[in-house]
């Protein structure tokens, strides 16, 4: 039988050795990990704006960076919908700049093809993060993607699946009078004859809380961008 | 001592068939159900478990005479947990998409009963070389079943093999449909049950 002192000594040394091992591994791999996370976010912005990743040709980090710098312009707006000059979306500190919002637009040959905004909020088990993209008219959904969530596989995690995401493009998040109403995922599916069909999509069976959360944080996030988007809508209707 | 004497050989080969951790001891089936929808996740998961089992078994076997009996489980867990965190970090750095798909299941290797079980039942009593073989053997025994389950689930559920379509389009045109059940967890239960049955039949094992 080992003495108490020996036991304490042994566990202390073991903790130091293993702690040293894990923290060395963490700090030496940190740079690559952060690069991957950033590339993953860029991937999301790209696919929300209509870029498609083919199975035969997976996107490498370099390819993502190239496409991103060629077609995507990131900028920052304030709560009144004005563009803040010389501010990079990556430099937003959520603690200080809580009323500044990043937005990305896809520009091909000088023509704007769409806007993409980050969305996030509570699902059932935790915070979901994704991007919501908007047609150049500032009123129609172009797409929706998620890059991080911890919803139940087969239920809430269906938000990742094409069948759910493909319902969004073409839906309007403003009513005919120009007021922001968001897009609602409807429990049990949409009623195809309803006059509200233009801002409704099929919900996910068995994932009421996830879809409720999504509906409300999508609306909340769109509110932040509405001053900017309504300017786009007004400039187009004149 | 020969590199592979009879006892060492047994340590390596037993868990492959006659004492397989999943199909005979029915340990660690949680992850076997969760990551077997596709072959690629099953393969990466198997490699991760083989690595963790081999290293933790060896380290614990080296330390076995020094580990105080009172805290041995905690010591085993710390060694295992460190290896799992290490694997998780490597996956995040080099195989980010894969690590996203495996999500929590890499971290859950820590609680995989096979690893704790081998550390406590084997590595605490045997030398490092034999424990290493035992770890690799059990890892391969686990991985073999995992990949087997994934093979059937992917083939029947998605019509693909390692991401490549193997069911010809003409089958789908003729009305063949992928089996949705195989993509869900119950599909894994059914396949695993059939594998356990087939294996016990082949290995000629009877319940006492």
Interface residues (C-beta under 8 A of the other chain):
Chain A: X1 X2 X6 X7 X10 X11 X14 X15 X18 X21 X22 X25 X26 X29 X32 X33 X36 X37 X39 X40 X55 X150 X154
Chain B: X66 X67 X68 X69 X70 X71 X74 X75 X78 X79 X82 X85 X86 X89 X90 X92 X93 X94 X96 X100 X103 X163 X184 X185
